[in-house]
Structure formats: C-alpha cells, structure tokens
Amino acid sequence: MIRAISNSEWNPIVTAPTDAELEVCVHEGDEYHILAFPCRRIGVGWVDVRLNRMVPIRPTHWRLWVPKHA
C-alpha cells in the first residue's frame, strides 16, 4: 500500500498527463518510494523538472506535484 503525505489520491501511471508537473512513486523490491522532485512525462520517458534532465525511472503511480513550503 502506498502511504500518501497529502490527501491527493494516487493514479495509475498509464493515465499520467504530459502537460503537468507530477509527484511520482516507484516500486523497488517490496517497497514504494515517492520521488523528492517533480517529474514530467516526455513520450515514453521521464524528466526531472528542476534539472531538465531525463531520469531512468519506471514509476507506478502519480499525482499532481504540490510544492512543499518550509
């Protein structure tokens, strides 16, 4: 089960839009991990929005990125 920090629900990765900054979740071993940076889907790959670089990930779920304020 994925633990969410916010009340936003997670969506299946196949429904991820290409025109939004997303919070994504990846599955490694028997654990889920939420990435600490916003991503954008580009074709069949993913970009770290802050660095504008491709990242070699295979996310399983997404939700809209909500900036965390300190």
C-alpha positions as CSV (number, residue, x, y, z in Angstrom):
1,M,0.0,0.0,0.0
2,I,1.3,3.5,-0.8
3,R,1.4,6.0,2.0
4,A,0.4,9.4,0.9
5,I,1.6,12.6,2.6
6,S,-1.3,14.7,1.2
7,N,-4.9,13.8,0.7
8,S,-4.5,13.5,-3.0
9,E,-5.2,10.1,-4.4
10,W,-2.6,8.2,-6.5
11,N,-3.4,7.4,-10.1
12,P,-2.2,4.6,-12.3
13,I,0.9,5.7,-14.3
14,V,-0.7,4.8,-17.6
15,T,-3.0,7.8,-17.1
16,A,-0.2,10.3,-16.4
17,P,-0.6,13.6,-18.3
18,T,2.3,15.1,-20.3
19,D,1.4,18.7,-19.5
20,A,1.9,18.8,-15.8
21,E,4.5,18.6,-13.0
22,L,3.9,15.3,-11.2
23,E,4.8,13.6,-8.0
24,V,5.7,10.0,-8.9
25,C,6.0,6.8,-7.0
26,V,8.4,4.0,-7.9
27,H,8.4,0.4,-6.7
28,E,11.7,-1.2,-5.6
29,G,11.8,-4.7,-4.2
30,D,8.8,-4.8,-1.8
31,E,8.7,-1.0,-1.1
32,Y,7.2,2.1,-2.8
33,H,9.2,5.3,-2.8
34,I,8.0,8.8,-3.6
35,L,10.5,10.9,-5.5
36,A,11.5,14.2,-3.9
37,F,11.4,16.2,-7.1
38,P,8.7,17.0,-9.7
39,C,8.7,15.0,-12.9
40,R,7.1,15.4,-16.3
41,R,6.3,12.6,-18.7
42,I,8.1,13.1,-22.1
43,G,7.0,10.5,-24.6
44,V,8.0,7.2,-23.0
45,G,10.5,8.7,-20.6
46,W,10.6,11.0,-17.6
47,V,12.3,14.3,-16.9
48,D,13.3,15.9,-13.6
49,V,11.6,19.2,-13.9
50,R,14.1,21.1,-11.7
51,L,17.2,20.0,-13.7
52,N,15.5,19.5,-17.1
53,R,17.2,16.0,-17.3
54,M,16.0,12.6,-18.2
55,V,15.8,10.3,-15.3
56,P,15.9,6.5,-15.7
57,I,12.8,5.6,-13.7
58,R,9.7,3.4,-14.1
59,P,7.1,4.9,-11.9
60,T,3.9,3.0,-11.0
61,H,1.7,5.9,-9.8
62,W,1.4,9.6,-10.0
63,R,-0.4,12.6,-8.6
64,L,-0.1,16.4,-9.2
65,W,3.0,17.9,-7.7
66,V,2.2,20.3,-4.8
67,P,5.3,22.3,-3.7
68,K,6.2,21.8,-0.1
69,H,6.8,25.0,1.8
70,A,9.3,25.1,4.6
